[in-house]
Amino acid sequence: MRIIAGTLKGRVLQGPTWDGVRPSSDRLRETLFNILTPRVAGARWLDVCAGTGAVGIEALSRGAAAVTFIDDDPRATALVAANLRKCQVTEGYTIERRNALARTPAVRGGPFDIVFLDPPYAQRSLDPWLHLAAGLIAPDGLVVLEHASRLEAPAAVPGLTLARRLRQGDSALAFYEPGPSGTEV
């Protein structure tokens, strides 16, 4: 795993030493950031189920103003912190160890310009993750859901409408914009 572009380009990140974390592939991250390039500079970014932190660190490398990393596994939050140290990133981020779907106080730093959701691929329903994001996104923001390509991302949930789908191997990305639910753009 490496940072693809920006000020940290070429830095190699540490991967997990335990099962259950599936880092976004370099290829998928490259595709994601090719799509998001006009939105990244100066953005407030939320990386939910951050795992290694690769997506959020890539955002920082490309000029995001701030990234909040959330994961409920203490090994993952420690890995995110280690990867930030390895990249010599000392500011512009927050790491929160918590279950993103649990009823807890609001996430600090929001509303967010980009909410990136990467829940475990074993999830049977993606709706709870999108409901979470709908309450955290800025009015002109974007929600990106990475999920197993075998699952169909919902066309809409209250407050979010699907704008684009992209499949790449076993993974898929669904892009949601704030707005009325019910129709696919």
Number of C-alpha atoms within 10 A of each C-alpha: 15 15 23 20 15 13 14 18 14 12 15 15 20 16 18 16 10 8 6 11 18 14 17 19 14 15 10 17 17 17 14 17 18 10 11 15 12 8 16 21 16 14 18 26 30 32 24 27 24 30 30 29 31 27 28 24 25 23 29 26 21 21 17 22 17 21 26 23 27 25 24 17 16 13 16 24 23 16 21 27 20 16 21 20 11 13 18 10 15 9 11 12 21 14 17 17 16 16 14 19 13 8 7 9 6 11 15 12 15 17 20 26 22 28 29 24 24 22 21 16 18 10 12 8 12 19 15 11 17 25 16 15 29 24 17 22 24 19 14 11 19 24 28 23 23 24 23 21 16 12 16 13 21 17 18 23 20 15 19 27 24 23 17 14 15 13 15 12 9 11 17 19 23 20 20 28 24 23 17 12 15 15 13 13 11
